[in-house]
Amino acid sequence: MTVERIVRGMAGFFILVSLLLAHFHSPYWLWFTAFVGMNLFQSSLTNWCPAMTILKRIGFKYSCP
């Protein structure tokens, strides 16, 4: 599995979980959804994401060198 696929999977998972928590627990969880969305947006502009750095250090590879 590549870093890019893991990051997309993590983002999708966090968004779905935060939406479920907002629906069943508290609407304040939507702030976490917004945080994940903003991280995805800034990653598209800067091509840098904290999760990508951590996954690279763990040993996962990028899809393109």
C-alpha positions as CSV (number, residue, x, y, z in Angstrom):
1,M,0.0,0.0,0.0
2,T,1.2,3.5,-0.8
3,V,1.3,6.6,1.3
4,E,-1.2,8.3,-0.9
5,R,-3.8,5.5,-0.6
6,I,-3.4,5.3,3.1
7,V,-3.9,9.1,3.5
8,R,-7.0,9.1,1.4
9,G,-8.3,6.1,3.4
10,M,-7.6,7.7,6.7
11,A,-9.2,11.0,5.6
12,G,-12.4,9.2,4.5
13,F,-12.5,7.1,7.6
14,F,-12.1,10.2,9.9
15,I,-14.8,12.1,8.0
16,L,-17.3,9.3,8.2
17,V,-16.6,8.7,11.9
18,S,-16.9,12.4,12.7
19,L,-20.2,12.6,10.8
20,L,-21.6,9.6,12.7
21,L,-20.4,11.2,16.0
22,A,-22.0,14.5,15.0
23,H,-25.3,12.8,14.3
24,F,-25.4,10.6,17.4
25,H,-23.4,12.5,20.0
26,S,-22.7,16.2,19.4
27,P,-22.7,18.6,16.4
28,Y,-19.4,19.9,17.6
29,W,-17.8,16.9,15.9
30,L,-18.4,18.7,12.6
31,W,-15.4,20.9,13.6
32,F,-13.2,17.8,13.2
33,T,-14.8,17.1,9.8
34,A,-13.8,20.7,8.8
35,F,-10.3,20.2,10.1
36,V,-9.8,17.1,8.0
37,G,-11.2,18.9,5.0
38,M,-8.9,21.8,5.5
39,N,-5.9,19.5,5.8
40,L,-6.9,17.9,2.5
41,F,-7.2,21.3,0.9
42,Q,-3.9,22.6,2.1
43,S,-2.3,19.3,1.1
44,S,-3.5,19.8,-2.5
45,L,-1.9,23.2,-2.6
46,T,1.4,22.5,-0.9
47,N,1.8,18.7,-1.6
48,W,2.6,18.2,2.1
49,C,0.6,16.5,4.8
50,P,1.7,15.6,8.3
51,A,0.3,12.1,7.9
52,M,2.4,11.6,4.8
53,T,5.6,12.5,6.6
54,I,4.8,10.1,9.5
55,L,3.9,7.2,7.1
56,K,7.1,7.8,5.1
57,R,9.2,7.6,8.3
58,I,7.4,4.3,9.2
59,G,8.5,2.9,5.9
60,F,5.6,3.2,3.4
61,K,6.5,4.1,-0.1
62,Y,5.1,6.8,-2.4
63,S,3.4,5.7,-5.6
64,C,5.8,7.8,-7.8
65,P,9.4,8.4,-6.9
